[in-house]
Amino acid sequence: MRQFHGALILLPVISMLGAASAQAASDPLGDVWHEQENGWTGTWTRRATTNVFDAVWTKGGSTVKAVLTISAIGSGVHVERRNGSDGVSCDYTGP
């Protein structure tokens, strides 16, 4: 397993639709995250109200998919990347 260190831009997007808006506003994980790393553009989509996300990255004509588990640690975040279509498992840790 690899550890990821470096520039990782994570942008959580909180859904504000319908009756779920009050819950979504207080939920730091949001529903969709957009991120960029090493030329790859990723979209991480949450499974209901769990901390599991389905991730898809694209770069040029290539696509990679993986399952992520996200945990808030103080003011930071820890992401476990598993079952990647590229065979890579790694952890992301950020502020």
FIKOLZA-1660 file (N, C-alpha, C; in steps of 0.1 Angstrom, whole numbers, plus 5000, padded with zeros to 4 digits):
% residues 95
   i   px   py   pz ch aa at
   1 5008 4988 5000  A  M  N
   1 5000 5000 5000  A  M CA
   1 5009 5012 5000  A  M  C
   2 5005 5022 4992  A  R  N
   2 5013 5035 4991  A  R CA
   2 5006 5046 5000  A  R  C
   3 5014 5054 5005  A  Q  N
   3 5009 5066 5012  A  Q CA
   3 5011 5078 5002  A  Q  C
   4 5001 5086 5001  A  F  N
   4 5001 5098 4992  A  F CA
   4 5005 5110 5000  A  F  C
   5 5015 5117 4996  A  H  N
   5 5019 5130 5003  A  H CA
   5 5022 5139 4992  A  H  C
   6 5017 5151 4993  A  G  N
   6 5019 5162 4983  A  G CA
   6 5007 5170 4981  A  G  C
   7 5006 5177 4970  A  A  N
   7 4995 5186 4967  A  A CA
   7 4983 5178 4963  A  A  C
   8 4973 5178 4971  A  L  N
   8 4960 5172 4968  A  L CA
   8 4950 5182 4971  A  L  C
   9 4942 5186 4961  A  I  N
   9 4932 5196 4963  A  I CA
   9 4918 5189 4964  A  I  C
  10 4912 5190 4976  A  L  N
  10 4899 5183 4978  A  L CA
  10 4889 5194 4980  A  L  C
  11 4878 5193 4972  A  L  N
  11 4867 5203 4973  A  L CA
  11 4854 5196 4975  A  L  C
  12 4850 5195 4988  A  P  N
  12 4837 5188 4991  A  P CA
  12 4826 5197 4986  A  P  C
  13 4816 5191 4980  A  V  N
  13 4804 5198 4975  A  V CA
  13 4792 5193 4983  A  V  C
  14 4785 5202 4990  A  I  N
  14 4774 5197 4998  A  I CA
  14 4761 5199 4990  A  I  C
  15 4753 5189 4988  A  S  N
  15 4740 5190 4981  A  S CA
  15 4730 5197 4990  A  S  C
  16 4723 5206 4984  A  M  N
  16 4713 5214 4992  A  M CA
  16 4699 5212 4986  A  M  C
  17 4695 5200 4983  A  L  N
  17 4682 5198 4976  A  L CA
  17 4672 5192 4986  A  L  C
  18 4660 5197 4985  A  G  N
  18 4649 5192 4992  A  G CA
  18 4650 5192 5007  A  G  C
  19 4644 5182 5014  A  A  N
  19 4643 5182 5028  A  A CA
  19 4657 5178 5034  A  A  C
  20 4666 5173 5027  A  A  N
  20 4679 5169 5032  A  A CA
  20 4688 5181 5034  A  A  C
  21 4684 5193 5030  A  S  N
  21 4694 5204 5030  A  S CA
  21 4699 5207 5044  A  S  C
  22 4691 5207 5054  A  A  N
  22 4695 5210 5068  A  A CA
  22 4706 5199 5072  A  A  C
  23 4703 5187 5069  A  Q  N
  23 4713 5176 5073  A  Q CA
  23 4726 5178 5065  A  Q  C
  24 4725 5181 5052  A  A  N
  24 4736 5182 5043  A  A CA
  24 4745 5194 5048  A  A  C
  25 4739 5205 5052  A  A  N
  25 4746 5217 5056  A  A CA
  25 4755 5214 5068  A  A  C
  26 4750 5205 5077  A  S  N
  26 4758 5202 5089  A  S CA
  26 4767 5190 5088  A  S  C
  27 4767 5183 5076  A  D  N
  27 4775 5171 5074  A  D CA
  27 4788 5175 5066  A  D  C
  28 4800 5174 5073  A  P  N
  28 4812 5179 5067  A  P CA
  28 4817 5170 5055  A  P  C
  29 4812 5158 5053  A  L  N
  29 4816 5150 5042  A  L CA
  29 4809 5153 5029  A  L  C
  30 4798 5160 5029  A  G  N
  30 4791 5164 5017  A  G CA
  30 4786 5152 5009  A  G  C
  31 4783 5154 4997  A  D  N
  31 4778 5144 4988  A  D CA
  31 4788 5140 4976  A  D  C
  32 4795 5151 4971  A  V  N
  32 4804 5149 4960  A  V CA
  32 4817 5157 4963  A  V  C
  33 4828 5151 4961  A  W  N
  33 4841 5158 4962  A  W CA
  33 4847 5158 4948  A  W  C
  34 4854 5170 4945  A  H  N
  34 4861 5171 4932  A  H CA
  34 4876 5173 4937  A  H  C
  35 4885 5166 4930  A  E  N
  35 4899 5168 4934  A  E CA
  35 4908 5166 4922  A  E  C
  36 4920 5171 4923  A  Q  N
  36 4930 5170 4912  A  Q CA
  36 4943 5166 4918  A  Q  C
  37 4950 5157 4911  A  E  N
  37 4963 5152 4915  A  E CA
  37 4971 5148 4903  A  E  C
  38 4983 5153 4901  A  N  N
  38 4993 5148 4891  A  N CA
  38 4986 5147 4877  A  N  C
  39 4978 5157 4874  A  G  N
  39 4971 5158 4861  A  G CA
  39 4958 5150 4860  A  G  C
  40 4955 5143 4870  A  W  N
  40 4942 5135 4870  A  W CA
  40 4931 5144 4877  A  W  C
  41 4919 5143 4872  A  T  N
  41 4908 5150 4877  A  T CA
  41 4898 5139 4883  A  T  C
  42 4895 5141 4896  A  G  N
  42 4886 5131 4902  A  G CA
  42 4873 5136 4907  A  G  C
  43 4863 5127 4907  A  T  N
  43 4850 5130 4912  A  T CA
  43 4847 5118 4922  A  T  C
  44 4844 5122 4934  A  W  N
  44 4841 5112 4945  A  W CA
  44 4827 5113 4949  A  W  C
  45 4818 5103 4947  A  T  N
  45 4804 5104 4950  A  T CA
  45 4800 5095 4961  A  T  C
  46 4794 5101 4971  A  R  N
  46 4791 5094 4983  A  R CA
  46 4779 5084 4982  A  R  C
  47 4781 5073 4989  A  R  N
  47 4770 5063 4990  A  R CA
  47 4761 5067 5001  A  R  C
  48 4749 5072 4998  A  A  N
  48 4739 5076 5008  A  A CA
  48 4745 5084 5019  A  A  C
  49 4743 5081 5031  A  T  N
  49 4749 5088 5043  A  T CA
  49 4761 5081 5049  A  T  C
  50 4767 5072 5042  A  T  N
  50 4779 5065 5047  A  T CA
  50 4791 5074 5045  A  T  C
  51 4803 5068 5049  A  N  N
  51 4815 5075 5047  A  N CA
  51 4823 5068 5035  A  N  C
  52 4815 5061 5027  A  V  N
  52 4821 5054 5015  A  V CA
  52 4817 5061 5003  A  V  C
  53 4827 5063 4994  A  F  N
  53 4826 5071 4982  A  F CA
  53 4830 5062 4970  A  F  C
  54 4823 5064 4959  A  D  N
  54 4828 5058 4946  A  D CA
  54 4835 5068 4939  A  D  C
  55 4848 5066 4935  A  A  N
  55 4857 5076 4929  A  A CA
  55 4860 5072 4914  A  A  C
  56 4860 5082 4906  A  V  N
  56 4864 5081 4892  A  V CA
  56 4874 5092 4889  A  V  C
  57 4885 5088 4883  A  W  N
  57 4895 5098 4879  A  W CA
  57 4897 5097 4864  A  W  C
  58 4899 5108 4857  A  T  N
  58 4902 5108 4843  A  T CA
  58 4915 5116 4840  A  T  C
  59 4922 5112 4830  A  K  N
  59 4934 5119 4825  A  K CA
  59 4935 5115 4810  A  K  C
  60 4933 5125 4802  A  G  N
  60 4934 5122 4787  A  G CA
  60 4922 5112 4784  A  G  C
  61 4926 5101 4778  A  G  N
  61 4916 5091 4775  A  G CA
  61 4915 5080 4785  A  G  C
  62 4922 5081 4797  A  S  N
  62 4923 5071 4807  A  S CA
  62 4913 5073 4818  A  S  C
  63 4908 5062 4824  A  T  N
  63 4898 5063 4835  A  T CA
  63 4902 5053 4845  A  T  C
  64 4902 5057 4858  A  V  N
  64 4905 5048 4869  A  V CA
  64 4893 5049 4879  A  V  C
  65 4889 5038 4885  A  K  N
  65 4878 5038 4895  A  K CA
  65 4883 5031 4907  A  K  C
  66 4878 5036 4919  A  A  N
  66 4881 5030 4932  A  A CA
  66 4871 5033 4942  A  A  C
  67 4871 5026 4953  A  V  N
  67 4862 5028 4965  A  V CA
  67 4870 5035 4975  A  V  C
  68 4865 5046 4981  A  L  N
  68 4871 5053 4991  A  L CA
  68 4864 5053 5004  A  L  C
  69 4871 5053 5015  A  T  N
  69 4865 5054 5028  A  T CA
  69 4871 5067 5035  A  T  C
  70 4863 5077 5038  A  I  N
  70 4868 5090 5043  A  I CA
  70 4864 5091 5057  A  I  C
  71 4874 5095 5065  A  S  N
  71 4873 5098 5079  A  S CA
  71 4878 5112 5083  A  S  C
  72 4870 5120 5090  A  A  N
  72 4875 5133 5095  A  A CA
  72 4884 5130 5107  A  A  C
  73 4895 5137 5108  A  I  N
  73 4904 5136 5119  A  I CA
  73 4907 5150 5123  A  I  C
  74 4901 5154 5134  A  G  N
  74 4902 5168 5139  A  G CA
  74 4898 5177 5127  A  G  C
  75 4907 5186 5123  A  S  N
  75 4904 5195 5112  A  S CA
  75 4909 5189 5099  A  S  C
  76 4914 5177 5099  A  G  N
  76 4920 5171 5087  A  G CA
  76 4911 5159 5082  A  G  C
  77 4916 5152 5072  A  V  N
  77 4909 5141 5066  A  V CA
  77 4918 5130 5063  A  V  C
  78 4913 5117 5064  A  H  N
  78 4921 5105 5060  A  H CA
  78 4912 5098 5051  A  H  C
  79 4918 5094 5039  A  V  N
  79 4910 5087 5029  A  V CA
  79 4918 5074 5026  A  V  C
  80 4910 5063 5027  A  E  N
  80 4916 5050 5023  A  E CA
  80 4911 5046 5009  A  E  C
  81 4920 5044 4999  A  R  N
  81 4916 5041 4986  A  R CA
  81 4918 5026 4984  A  R  C
  82 4908 5019 4980  A  R  N
  82 4909 5004 4979  A  R CA
  82 4901 5000 4966  A  R  C
  83 4904 4988 4962  A  N  N
  83 4897 4981 4950  A  N CA
  83 4898 4990 4937  A  N  C
  84 4910 4996 4935  A  G  N
  84 4912 5004 4923  A  G CA
  84 4913 4996 4911  A  G  C
  85 4907 5001 4900  A  S  N
  85 4907 4994 4887  A  S CA
  85 4921 4993 4882  A  S  C
  86 4931 5001 4887  A  D  N
  86 4945 5001 4883  A  D CA
  86 4953 4993 4893  A  D  C
  87 4946 4986 4903  A  G  N
  87 4954 4977 4912  A  G CA
  87 4961 4985 4923  A  G  C
  88 4959 4998 4924  A  V  N
  88 4966 5006 4934  A  V CA
  88 4957 5007 4946  A  V  C
  89 4963 5005 4958  A  S  N
  89 4956 5009 4971  A  S CA
  89 4966 5019 4978  A  S  C
  90 4960 5029 4983  A  C  N
  90 4968 5039 4990  A  C CA
  90 4960 5047 5000  A  C  C
  91 4966 5055 5008  A  D  N
  91 4959 5063 5018  A  D CA
  91 4963 5078 5015  A  D  C
  92 4953 5087 5016  A  Y  N
  92 4955 5101 5015  A  Y CA
  92 4953 5107 5029  A  Y  C
  93 4962 5116 5033  A  T  N
  93 4960 5123 5045  A  T CA
  93 4962 5138 5043  A  T  C
  94 4953 5146 5047  A  G  N
  94 4955 5160 5045  A  G CA
  94 4949 5169 5056  A  G  C
  95 4953 5181 5056  A  P  N
  95 4948 5191 5066  A  P CA
  95 4933 5194 5064  A  P  C
% end
